[in-house]
């Protein structure tokens, strides 16, 4: 699954990068952890996850805002604000709503820009 682009209030453009895994049969599966970035350009850049530093295991990107873990989808979520920018509780809740919408509607995955 590719990055997800959307805007939350107050007018904050967000990029969410799901941590996906590929099984032996080649199908991607959605996982429970999502890295969140501020999308200052408010556009859908043709960037890969390597641009964000995910492969290195260290997120040095100044736009990194932490990650959200779905402990129990629909019931229990955890936000880890280990980035240089922090989200408010309301912003985290709004991001969780967007992610949940994609999780609940797998048919939308093919509409995400790759």
Secondary structure, DSSP 4 states (H G I P E B T S, - for coil): ---EEEEETTTEEEEEEE--EE-TTS-EE--SEEEEEE-TT-S-----HHHHTTTTT----TTEEEEEEEEETTTEEEEE--SSS---HHHHHHHHHHHHHHHH-GGGGGGS--
